[in-house]
Amino acid sequence: MEGFSFLAFKDLFPVIKLSLSSGAMVCLNISGWEMMISLGFLAAARGKLAYIFTENPKMADVFADLSPLLAFSLLMNGIQPVLSGVAVGAGWQSIVAYVNIACYYLIGIPVGVVLGCLGWDVARNTYTNHCANHSHLQN
């Protein structure tokens, strides 16, 4: 037998299984450290992080109320590259490209528009309600 043979694919499944699990462990380990550090800093500075941008204690309180949303977006932003990297490492580049494009146009943009339009109203109402409930914090 010369040239290409189907014997090259014999016992290929255990190698693929090992490669996928090894790649997933490496990616999850690196991304896990990145996630833990960033979420740890966010949790530690939750009430003080807004003072980088404002001196108004009311705005800082509203920002602290919205910090879980920021933490959730950081978490999701850390999971996507890991899953994408594992899939690319497994040789599924074309599938990953289609999934990324579909998610961006079918999920990302509509959710962004909804959160952009409704989120502004939620943030403004949260700030207004917070100020009304804590009128004793007047400057």
C-alpha positions, 0 to 999 in steps of 0.5 A: 500500500503506497500513499494515503490509506484509511489506516491513518484513521485507525484509533484516532478517536482516543487521540482526538478525545485527549486533544480536546480535553487537554486544550479545554483544560489549558484554555479554561485554566488561563481564562479562569485566572483572568476571570478570577482576578478581574471579578475579584478586583471588581468585587473588592472595589464595588463601592469605590470603583465609580469614584474614578469617574465621579465624586457624586456619592449618589452616582457611585451608589447607582454604579454599585447597583449596576456592578453585577451586570458588569460582572456578568458581562465580564464572565460571558466575555471570558467564556466565549473565547475559551469555547471558540478557542477549543473549537478552533483547536479541534479543527472546526474553524469554519463552523466557529466562523459561522457561529460567531457571525450568526451570534453577532448578527442574530443575538448580539446586535438585537440584544445590544439595541434592546439594552441600549434603549431600555438600559438607559431608561433602567439606569436613569430610573434607578438613579432617579428612584435612588435619589428620591429614596435617599434624599438625605444624601444631598450635597 
